[in-house]
């Protein structure tokens, strides 16, 4: 506004000063040149014609300069207007006819500029019955509308679009309404693709035996929890998804401490991730062993710790480990028996064989050695039978 006043002052003040000086100086010159009335009349006419000529030249220069600037501004505006990425059309509030459109609007509608100009915007859009007076609403400066509708292209295709409006009041011409049109086809396609990906991900997650979860520190429920959690924690899905403490309450009291301590270490930043094995008590009063791996990071939007984790049922693994330990203990017991019980008769047999190899032994001694050899053989047989019985018993227990 100040620039406009300054520009106006630079034009008007010199013109007023020049006009005043011209009149005063020319009057003095005319009076000194002649005192006759006829001469003064001629001089005044000549002076007026000269003033008109100078004024005409000055006005011509000013108008030419203004027109050149106006053309430059219009070209710059049209260049910017045509380069806008969003489709824009302008229509007259009084005539309800399109007066201007940019390249994006032409490409979107498949109409050429001369085909769009002069038609009503109403012919371009498929409106609901409730939006029958939409043009009058769009052209009202007090209404800033956000409208979803269909754009009818030249080929008859219906494109989903979003329309927003802006009203330009012009004191020397009719009010113009600007419509900014966004093509939602690609956005809707992306949304559909995202939804399909979510469905596929959910199908994958529903087939996973482990519970996959995520929550923000301080929140009451989980941000995400798959269906496997219901089976693992033996708790209704809705109950556990809406309340994180429902899962914590299933942990046996002796193991709750280690879970809470691990979470506090994660929250304090001492560790980046944790792995825990703990027990829970099911609704059927059965003990389950669970393994949870979880890690956390700060959520930039919420400025809170976001925790993600995977919980698996390892009850069968624990049972196998227990059986494996028992089996190992049995193997160690068998090894002990082998080292002590089997070794004795074998040593006896080997010793007797060495004695029998000596030829100088008397016959009655040989007979005695054979008796001892037979006894040691029976003893070895009993030991082997005993070991076999214990092995079969262990296998039947398995």
Buried (B, 14 or more C-beta within 10 A) or exposed (E): EEEEEEEEEEEEEEBEEBEEEBEEEBBEEBEEEEEEEEEBEEBEEEBEEEBEEEBEEBEEEEEEEEEEEEEEEEEEEEEEBBEEEBBBBBBBBEEBEBBBBBBBBBEBBBBEBEBBBEBEBEEBBEBEEEBEEBBEEBBBEEEEEEBEBBBBBEEEEEBBBBBBBBBEEEEEEEBBBBBBBBBBBEEEEEEEEEEEEEEEEEEEBEEEEBBBBBBBBEEEBBBEBBBBBBEBBBBEBEEBBEBBEBBBBBBEEEBBEBBEEBBEEBEEEEEEEBEBEBBBBEEEEEEBBBBBBBBBEEBEEEEEBBBBBBBBBBBEEBEEEEEEEEEEEBEEEBEEBEEEBBEEBEEBBEBBEEBBEEEEEEEEEBEBBEEBBEBBBEBBEEBEEEBEEBEEEBEEEE
